[in-house]
Every structure is written in C-alpha cells, then in structure tokens.
Amino acid sequence: MLAFSRTAAPTQGTGTKDIDRLLSELEENLESAKLSFKQLESLLVDVKVCGRDASTAGPIFSKRGISIISRYGLDVTDTKALPGSREALRCLANAFLLHEPSRQTFVDIGYAPKAAERLKVDDRDDEFVISRMLFLLTYNTKVDFDELVDQNQLDESINQNIAGHAKAFSTKSGRRKSESSPMVGMSLVETLKLMFNITYYYPDLVQKFSPSIEPLVRLVINHPLPTPPLQSPITYMLNALLNLDLGSSEKKTTFGPETRSSPLFPYSSPEEVVDKLTSIFNKAIMTMPESELDQAAAPLCTLIRRLYELAQPQMKEWMRWIMLPRERDRDKPLGTGDTMAARLLRLSCSPALPTLRENISSLLFELSDKDANKFVKNIGYGFASGFLMSHNIEVPATAAEAGSISSDGDADSGIGYNPVTGQRLSAEEADKANKERQEMSPEEKEREAERLFVLFERLKATGVVDVKNPVQQAVDEGRFEELE
C-alpha cells in the first residue's frame, strides 16, 4: 500500500473547495484502491465533520457526493472496512437530516435495499445509524417500504433488534452491565422511531410487526423509569405499541380450549401491564407540568383505553376500580382528593390540556361502558355534562336522581350522592353542619385582630381616608380585654 499524505483535518471553517477535494480523493480511491482502511476511515471522518455545516456541505448533498459516500458505506465486502463504512453511514445520516432532497437521491441511486440489508447485522452502531437513515426516508421520499419488507426482510430485522433489547432488560432491575453502553439506548430509540413511522404510514404492514408486541411489553415493564416518567425511551416504547394490532397478540394456551393468553394480560399476572401503565400515568400527572403533559400523556391514555377494550370482564372491573372514583372519594366533592381518579377528573376539564382532557373524558366514558347514565353516576353531572354535550350524547333524564345509586354503578343501594358534585349526601350534610358550628379558636381570633389592626393603621397612614381602627375603638370603649 502506498504511503498517503494529506493536509490537516478540516476545521469548522472548511469551505466547499475543501469538501470537493476530500470527495475527489475518495472517488479516485474507488478506482485505484491505494488507501489503507485506516486512511479511508480518517478521510471519511473529515467528510463527516465537514458535512455538519449545511451552508458549505453542498458537494456532499449532490448526486455525486451521495453516490461516493454510499459506496463506501454500503458496498462493503471486507469486515476490516466496517469502521470506515460506519463513518460513511454517519455522513449520509447527517446529509438526510440537513438536506431533504438528498434522501430521494439516495433512493434514486438504488441504495435503500442495501441499507435494509445492512440492518440484518447484529451490531448496535449499525442499528443506530441505519435505523435513523431509514426513519428519515419515511418522510417525503418514494422509497417502497413494502418492497423492503418483502425483499429485504426489514420487518424481521426490526423485530429481532427489539427482541434483543428486551432480552437485555430481562428483569425489573434493569439492563445487564454488559448492555449498559449509551449506544444501546440510542439504537433502541432509533429502532422504535422507525417502527412507529412504518406502521403509521404503511398500515398494511402493521401485522408484520406483531412479534414485537411481547418484547415491547417486557421493555415497558422492566426498563427503569426516568424522572419524569414520560420521556425517552419510555415514550417511544408506548408510541410503538400504540400502532400495533394488540388484539393479534392473543393466543390459545394449554390451560383449556377456551382459555387465552396475551402479553398484555399474562396468565401468571394478568394485572401487571395495566398496573405498570396506570402507575406511569399517575406519576406523570403528579410530576409533570401541564404544558408538557398534554402531548406526552395523550398516547399513554389512548393505550390504556385500547387495553380496556381488549380486557376480559374481570380485568375491566379491576381497571374501573383503579381509575373511577371509589367510596372514599365521595367524602368530598369528586375531583378534590389526591387519588388517581380525582387527578383524572381535574385534568378532564383543564383548559391547558386540549388533547389530554378529551382523551381522559373518553377513557372515563368507556370505563362507564359508554353509558351516559352510568357516566353521570360515576363522575357526577358537573364533570360529565361537557363531554356528553360536545359529543351530542343525550344527557340522561334521570341525571337529577343519580344520587340514589352507589359509586360502583350498581342498582339502588340506599346511599345517596349529590348528582352534580358526586359527593355522598351524608358527607355533604356533615360538611355543612361542621361549617355552621365551626368557630375560630382564641389564637386564631387574636391573629386575625392583629392582622386587621396593621391593615387599618397602614390605611390611616396614607391620609387618603380618615378611618378609626376598629381595634383601637374597641379598646377606647372598654370592649377589649387584655389576657394574661
């Protein structure tokens, strides 16, 4: 191999002429093969650095530039060339991000199938960069993902990668030490984003990704929760699940001809997934500001609704118990406590949550079997009326009599509830009586008198109005008694 001498690595101020020179050296080597693998890697690193500045990276974005870099990235026959190949792939990923037309150029020169083939390599660096490239190709290109699935088994590669990540998080204690590299998490996120976009833009391919339902569920269960919980990678896991045909994951078991099992409701612990999702939802509600909660929590709420739709009667009853007001919630007007049900009710009418509040109201309506009468009985007319009217659902004529049934929606139980607030009538009467009886303690009276005295003295000092302090007046008239 001939010795090779180049100028110093390009700096941030590198211009188009320098990039042209780098590409020319790469193009020449395609014919002469004079450069060592290490020299090629170094040269491609320089091109990658230059390609980060869109204002001077025009030669990279051209058909010539994309073609040269694609050949180094995907026409690899020697494993020793893989480090340089990955640098070339990073150049392409940057180009796709900074210059949208370069994506279609890549497709036009026929390299999309080769990228899909490269995803079969069991390597996290490859998974990261190839998944990102294919993800960007889902936007505004004419790439045929049906063909990539049929001819290049793209679906199988994605399913295998997700299964591998789920295996790395095989217990609730989190990933194994050997899987703790930052690239593991980054590659998982890119794979999840790619799966979401394919299943969103190509709904006919959704069934191809059903094998990923169980691994995704395991990831949600076992992956450590960040704080706040609704952020990467949890949000990407939930979004990926949301597009899949969750009903297709159900299968017959050996426990009996009518018994079925699903990763959503595993036979050994059918409540595990629901418990995890509602726990994430509740923690998000408690820790995230409403400005972030609206978009972040809406997909999770939709996913919980999907699970309720698929659940068996016993599981549905348990989900109602978690998210609908219980008897203890009715000691006060509904929505004023610190339970999950109370928090959901408050969010259901928050003006700052246009997306989530509608989703929560829909969830509560579905938990009430889509029955307007049960809906009013479960959450009170005050919370139910807006949703019913906005969806042109007739408000039940018996809404005013809803207080005659129990909080779980059963028939008359002899326990009455305020039909508007949902509060138990006995508790409401007790609150009224307590307010009437309640008087300030001597200490509270003294503090209030001191506060009023200071306020009146400040007002008098302004000179705007001539007022006599009522406390001083009480002293002058002998109505003020000084205590020991």
N, C-alpha and C positions, 0 to 999 in steps of 0.2 A: 504494500500500500504506500502510495507516495505521501510525503510529508505535506501538510497543508497549513498555510499561514493566513490569518485573517486579521482585520483591524479589530480594535477593542469592541466589546459588546456594546450595542446601541444603548443610548440613554433615552430619557423621556422626551428629549427634543428631536429624536430621529425623524427625518423627513421622508417623503415618498421616494426620493432617489436612493436612499439607503435601503429601503424596503425592496425596491426594484433590484438592487444589486444582490440582496440576500436571496430573492426568488430566482434570479439568474443562476446563482451558484447551485441552488437546489435543482433547477431544471437541467443544468449541464451535467450534474452528477447522475441524473436518471439514465443518461446515455453512457457516461464514462465509468461510473461506479468507482471513483477514485477515493472517496471519503470513507473513513472508518465509521463504524456505528457510533462511536463516542463523538466524533466530529459532527456527524449528522445530528445527533441529539442536541449538541451545543448550538448548532446553526438554527435548528427548529425552535429552541428556547428563545433565541434572539428574535425570530419572526413572531413568536407568541407575544413577547414583550412589546414589540412594535405594533402589533395588532390591537392593543388595548386602547389606542388613541384613534377614534373613528375619523378625526379630521385629517390624518396623514396616512391612514391604512388603506387607501383606495386600491392600490395594486393587489392587496390580499383579497379584496372583495370582488375583483374581476373574475371572469371565467377562467383566465389563465392561472390566477393565483389560487382559486378554489380547486382547480384541477391538479395543480402541482402538489398542494398540501394534502389533498385527498389520496393521492397515490402513495405518499409517504405514510399516511395514517391508516389506510385500509388495504393496500396491496402488499401485505406483509407475509413473507414466506419463511423468515428466519426468526426464531424466538429472541435472538440477540438484538434484533431491531425493535423489539417491543417498547423499550424506554423512549426511543425517538418517535415511534409510532404514536405513543400516548401524548407526546408534546404536540405532534401534528393535529391530533384529535382535539386538543385543547384550543389550538389556533382556530379550528373550524367552529367549535362551540362559541368562542368569542365573536367570530365573524357572524354567525347566525343571530347572535343577540344584538350586535351593534348595527348590522346592515341586513334588513329583512330580505331584500332580493337575492342575497347570496344563498339563502335556503333553497329557493327554486333552482338556482344554478346547480347546486349540489344534486338535486333530484334529476335535473335535465341530463347531467353527465352520467347518470346511472349508478350512483353510489349509495342510494338509500337501502337497497337489498344487502349490500356489503356491510352497512352499519348494523342492520338487523342480525346478520350472521355473526358479527363480532360480539354481540350481546350474549352469545352462547358460551363465551369464555368465562369461566368461574373466577373472576377477579373483580375486586371492589373498585379499583381505579377505572377499569374498563366499564363496569356497570354505571359508575357515576357519570363519566363523560358521554358515553353512548346514549344513556337514558336521557340526559339533558339535550343532546342533539336531536334525538327522535321526538322529544317533547316539543322542542321549538318547531320541528317540522309539522306538527299538528296544526300550526297556525299559518293560514294563507299560503299553502303550497298545494300542488296537485299530486302529492305522493299518495299511492294507493295502499292504505294500511290493510285492506282486505287481502291484497296480494302478499304483503309482508307476513301476514299471519299464515296464509295458505302455503306459500312457497318457502318462507324462511323461519317458520315456527316461532314468530315473535311472541305469541301468547305463551308458549311453553317456557321460553326464556324468562319472561317476566314472572310467571308463576313459580318457577324454580328459584329465582332470586328472592322472592318474597318468602317462600318456604325456608330458604336458608337463613334469612333474617329472623324468622320466627323461631327457628331452632336455636339460634344464638341467644334468644331471650326465652329459654325454655322453662324458666321458673319465675316466680313473682319477685325474687331477689334481684332480678335484672340480668344483664348480659354477662357472659363469661369474660374473664380477664383477657383472654386471647382475642376477644372480639371488641375490645374497647377502643380501637383506633377511631379517630374522628371521621375518617373516610367511610367507616361502616355506617354511621348515622347519616352522613351526607349522601351516600349512594342509595340508602333506603328511601330518603325523601325524594330523590330524583325518580326512582322507580315508581313510587306511589303517585307522583305527579303525572308521569307518563301513562300509568294505568287509568287514572281518572280521566284524562283527556281522551284517550282512545275510547273508553266506554261511554263518554259523554257525546263525542262527535260521531261515533260509529256504534249506535245502539245494537246493530245486528251482530256485533262481536261480543256482546256482554256475556253470553253463555260460555264463551271460550275462557273466561277468567273465573268461573265458578270454583275451580280448585283452590283459588286463593282466599276464599271466604274463611275457611277454618284457620289458616295461618294468620290472617289479618285479625281475627277474633283473639287468637292467642297473643298476638302483639299488643292489642289493646289491654288485655288482662294483665300481661306480665311486664310490659315496659314501664319503667319508673315514671311517675307523673311529674312534669315540670311545675314550677310555680310562677305565674298562674297556670292552671292545667291546660287551657285551650290555646296551645301554641305548638309549633313544630317539635316533634314529628306527630304528636297525637292528632292534631287537626287533619293532617294528610291521611292518616290511617282511617279516620272517621269518614272523610270525604270519599276515599277509595271504596269503602264498604257501601256507601250510600248509593252508588251507581250500579251495584251488582244485584243479580236476581237472588235475593236472600232466601226466597222460598225454594229455590232449586237445591239448597244445601241439605234439605231434609231427606232422610233416607230410612228405610226399614232396618230394624235391628233384630237380633235373635231372641229378644225377650218376649216375642209374641207376634202373631200375624198382624195385629192392629197397632202395635207399638212402633213409634217412630222416634228417631233421634235427630238432633240438629246441633251444629256447633254453636248456634245461638242459644239453645236451651239444652246443654249437655245432660245426658241421663244421670250422671253422678251428682251434678249440682245445677239443676235447671235454672236457678235464680242468679247464677254467678255473673253472667253477661249483663243482664238488666241491672243488677246491683252495681256493677262497675260503671255503667253508662250513667245511671242516675246519680252516683256519687261524684263523677266528673262534672255533671251538670250542676249539682248543688254547690260544689266547691267553686266552680266558675262564677255562679251567681253571687257567692259570698265575697269573692276576692277581686273580681274584675270590674272596672268602671263601665257604666252603661254605654259609653261611647265606643268601647271595644267589644262589648258583649253582643251587640246586635247582630253583626255579621259572623262572629266567631261561634256563637252558640246555636244559631238557627239550624245548621246542618245536623248537629247533635240532637236537637229536639225532633227534627224530621226522622232521624234514625230510630229514636225511641218510639215514635209513632208507628214506624214500619214494624218494629218488634212486637208492639201491642197487636197489630193487625194479624201477625203470624202466630201469636201465642195461643196456647190451649186455655180453656176456661179457668182452670186453677191458677195459671200464671197471670192471666188477666186480672183476676181478683187480687193477687198479690201486688200487681202494678198499681191498681186503684188504691190499695191501702197505703202505698208509698207516696203517691202524688196528689191524691184528693184529700180534702180536709177530714180530719178524724174528730172524734167526740171532744177531745181536749182542745182542739182548735176553736170550738164553739163556746168556750168560756168567755171569749171576747168576740167582737165583730170579725168576720173572716178577713184574712189578709193583714192582720195586725200582729201576728205572732212571729216566732223565729223558726218555724218548721219549714220544710221544703214546700209544702202546699201553700203556706202563707206567702213565701217569697215568689212562687209562681203566680199567685193571684195579683200581687203588687206589680209584677213585671207585665202582666197581661193588659194593663191599662196605662203603661208608661209612655208618654209622648215621645221619649227619646229612643224608642225601640220599634220603629215601624215594621221591621221584618220579624223580629223575635216575638213581639206581643201577639201578632196574628198567629204565629206558629204555636205559641203556648195555648192560646184560646182554642185552637183547633185540637191540640192534644187533650185538653180538658174536656172538650165536647166529645171526642172519640172515647175517652175514658168513661164518659156517661152514655156509652152505646149509641151516640148520635141521636139521643132522645132529648128533645128540648125540655120536657117536663123534668127528667132526671137531672139535666144540666142545671136548671134553676135550683132544684132541690140540693144539688151537690155543692154549688159555689155561691148561691144567693143571687137574687134578681139583679142586684146592683152590678155584679161582675158579669153576669150572663147576658143582660139585655143588649149591650152594644154589639156583641158578636152576633146574636140572633138577628137583630135588625139589619146589620150590614150584610148579612148573607140571606136576607129575605126569608128567614125562618120564622114562622108564626110563633109569637110568644104564647105560651100555654095559658088558657083562660083560667086555669086553677093556680096561677102563679101566686096569687094573694093567699092561697090556702096551703102553700108549700110547707108552712111551718108545722103541719100535722104529721110529718113523716120523719124518720130517723136519718142520720147523716150518711148512712151507707146505702141509702136509696131503697130500703125495704119498705114494706107496707106500714100502715099506721102503727106506731109503737107507743103512743101516749106521750112522747117527748116532743114539745113544740119548739119551733125555731122562727125567728124573725125572717120573713120571706125575702127581705131586701138585703139585710146585713149577714144573714146566716147564723147569727148568734142565738144560742139557746135562750128561750124566753125567760126561764127561771134565772139564768145568769144576768140577763138584761135587767130584770126587775131588781135583782140584788145589787147591781151597779147603781141603779137609780136611787135605791134606798140608802146605799152607802154614801152617795154624794150628798144626799139631803142631811144625813146625820153627821157627816164629816165636818169638823171644825179645826181651825188652826190651833196648834199647841201653843202654850205661852211663849216658848222660844221663837216659834215662827211669827207670832204677833209682834214680839219685840224687834225681830229683824226687819219686819215689814214697816214698823213705825220708824225705825232708824232710816230706812231707805226713803220713805216719804219725807222725813224731816230734811234730809240732804237735798232732795229734789226741789222742795219748796224754797229752801234757802238759796239755791242756785238761781231759781226763777226770780226771786225777790232781788237778788244782787244785780240782775240785768237792768233793772229800772224801767223795764218796758211796761210792767203792770204792778200795781201795788196790791200785794196779797199778804195776808197774815197766815203764817204757818199754823195749820190746824193742831199740830202737836204742841206748839207754844201756847196756842189759845186754850187748849185743854189744861195746860199747866196753870195759866193765869186764872182759869175758872175753878181750879181745885179739883178737876176731874182726872188728874194724872197722879198716880201713886208710885213712888219710888220704892222698889223692893230691895230687901237686904241682899 
